[in-house]
C-alpha cells in the first residue's frame, strides 16, 4: 500500500496542500487496505492517520504503517473535533464526496481547506499487477456462468428468475458476490439501457440483454451479451449486426495512448450511420467499483494508459421492440489489450 500513499503524496504540491483528507470509503480502502463504513484517512508527507470509531478501532490498529485514531462515531464531534489538531494545513479534501453539511462543519473549525476532485480516482485508474489478477479472476468466473447460461431454457421464465439463477451461479463458481445487480432485460425492456430487472416473462421473438459481473477480492468484472429467443425480426437482426460491428471496430482501437473521446466516436458514428440513436457512452473503467475512470464518452478528456481496465459496450435500442448491447472488458497493456471476456459474440438463440 505504501506505493499508493507515495503517489498521493506526489500530488500534494500541485494541489497546494500539505495534507490530504480521504473521506470516500472506497478510496480509504484503496490507500490503506482498511475497509469500514466509518473511516477517514489523513495523509501528509510524514505519516498516515486513520480515524475511526470504537467498532473498528482494533482492526485499524492492526494495519501496518499508520496511526489509528479513535473518534466518536458521529462526524461531529468525531472527526471534526480531532482533525484541527492532527492536520497540517492547507488540507485537501474530496469535494466530490464530502457532503455540504460535513464541509460546513469542518469549515467552522477555521481549518484551511482545499477542495479537490478525482485525485484518488485518477490513481485508481491505473491498476497494479495484484489488482489486475483479481479482476482477471472475477472475469473468468463470469465467463464460466455465461457458458452455463447458453445451456439454460429461459423462455417462459421471468427476468428476475434468470437474474437470480445467474447470481447463484456466480457464487457457485467462486465469486465473493456480484459486482452489481444482475440485469436481465427482455423484449421491449431490452430497449431501456438501464432497465430494472422485473417480472416480465421472456418469450419467443425477444432479444434478452444480460449484464453481469463477479466480485473477487473486492474487485469487479463486467460483461454484457445479448441473446435471441426464437426467431427475431429483420430489424432486430440488423440492430445486432450493427452493434457487434461498432463494438468490434471500437475495441480494435483500444490501445496505449488512444484518445478516450475518439473511441466513443468510432462506435457512435457507425451506429448513427445505420439510422439508430446512441443513448449512452462507449464505456468506463472497472476496479474496486464497477464504474471508475477512465470514461469513454463524448465528453471524455485524455488518453488510455497501461494498466487501465475498461469496458467497450455500445448499444442499439429500438423502443417498443427490443435492444442489443455487447460489452467486453479489457486491460490496456504496453502492447495492446488483454481481453477478459472471451464468451462468444455470435448471436446465440436460447430456448
Secondary structure, DSSP 8 states (H G I E B T S, - for coil): -HHHHHHHHTTTTTTT-SEEEE--HHHHHHHHS---SSEEEEEESS-EEEEE-TTTHHHHHTSTTSEEEE--SSTTTHHHHHHHHH--SSEEEETTTS-HHHHHHHHTTT--EEEE-SHHHHHHTS--HHHHHHHHHHHHHHHHHHHHHTTS--TTSBHHHHHHHHHHHHHHTT-SEESS--EEEEGGGGG-TT----S-B--TT-EEEEEE-EEETTEE--EEEEEEES---HHHHHHHHHHHHHHHHHHHT--TT-BHHHHHHHHHHHHHHTT----S-SEEE-SSSSSEEEEESTT--SB--TT-EEEE--EEEETTTEEEE-BEEEEEETTEEEES--S--S--EE-
